Amino acid sequence: MRVIKKFGMGVIRKNFFRKIRVRIKWILRILDRRVAFFEPYVMDLDIEGVPGRFFIGTLQAAEWYDPIKPYAKLEYEWVIQNVPLRDQKIIDIGAHHGHYALVFNIGSDRSAHVVAVDPYPMNCTLVELNLLLNGCPVEIQQCAVAARDGEVHFSRESNGRIIPDGGIVVAARTLDSILPGVNVVKLDVEGEEFNIIPQAIDRLESVHTWIVEIHPYNNPHPDELVNIFLSRRYEVLHLNRDPMRIEPYRMGMDWEVHATIIARREK
């Protein structure tokens, strides 16, 4: 398992950007000739009135993050306004290119201890770049999160998932082994949440907020996870993309697309 730890502001030089661009373009040529001529760039961000910058290193990132989707912006703003982040221990699982890790850092005035977790090598490089670009502390664990420690097969995609066989073999760790005393967990693991949460929740009594992207395709109904949270005295909300608001979760809802639930421990 590759672990990257770099604390402090850091200085990003033009040569570093140049090397990253060359590396990414080379990877893109191998993966897909159609996107071989995509030019990486840096975009400006505004998160709750705080300016930031984000390196768009792939065509997928351009489609996902530029501009920020309205439902994602709603979620980020709600989390910053309603979830205690300052001086908290936070794990961002399925960090992708570091968008949420950046939100956690900015939302906490860079006072939180944020650990970004992703098994895909290029994602870890881009997370590191985007955090350094904004003067944020960097701690990255390059591994998958699973119900057991060891190794798992992972699909060959930057937004991939754990699969029975094939793909690439990556290190796997249990959620409770990553950051002792964690307070906030964001989980985006393409369906593996149905295996991880039941195994981990009782070992993570320090967690006051779970932010979970639910992937209902070929998985149990989200009600199963919600019942786990409710039975442990969490209030469960969800992001309703139709009226664009965060509202109480209603049991038995129809789920046609992946969406976020937020579980907050009742006081």
C-alpha positions, 0 to 999 in steps of 0.5 A: 500500500502506498502512503503519501504524507506531506504536511505544509503549504508546499511550492508547486513549480511550473516544472511540476505542472509540466511533468504532470501534464506529460504523464497524464497525456501519456496515460490517456493515449494508452487508455483511449485514443479519443481523448489523447488530445485533451489539454489539462488546465486549472479552473477557479473555484468558489466554495462558500465564498472562499476562492480555490483552484482545481487542476482538471487533469482528465476529460472525465474530470472536465465533465464532472467538475467544470462547472460543479454540478448544481446538486454537488454544489448544494451538498458541499455548501450544506456540509460546510454550513451544517457539519462540524469540520474545524479540528475534526478527523475526516476520511474521504474514501473514494477521493477521485481527484480531491474535490471533496477533500478540498471542500473539507479543508476549505470548510475547516479553514484547513484545521481538519486532519483530512485523509484522502483514500483511493486505490487508483494510482493516477487519482492519488497523484491528482489528489496530491496536486489539487491539495498542494495547489490550494496550500492544504495539508496532504495525507493520502492512502492508496488503497481500497476500503473493504470489509477485510484487510488484504488485496482486492481486484479493482476495475481499471477505471478512475471511478472504478469498483471492487470486482470478483476478479480481473482488473488490477490487484490493489491493497485493501484496508478496513475502514476502522484501521485508517484513522483512529478517532475519526469524526466524519466519513465520506464514502463513495465506493460504487456499491461497496458501501453495503458491505463496509458500513455494516462491518465498520459502524460499531467500531467507529463510535467517534463518527458523528457524520457519515456522508454516503453516496448510495449506488442502488444498482444490483444492490440491496435497497438503501433502506437497509443501510438507513435502518442500520443508522437509525438503529444507532440513533443517527438522523438520516437525510438525503439529497433530493435532486428533483426539488434540489434540497437536503431533506429527511430520508423517507423509507421505501423511496424509489431510487433510480440514480445514485444519490447522497444520504447524510447520517448525523448522530442525534445529540 
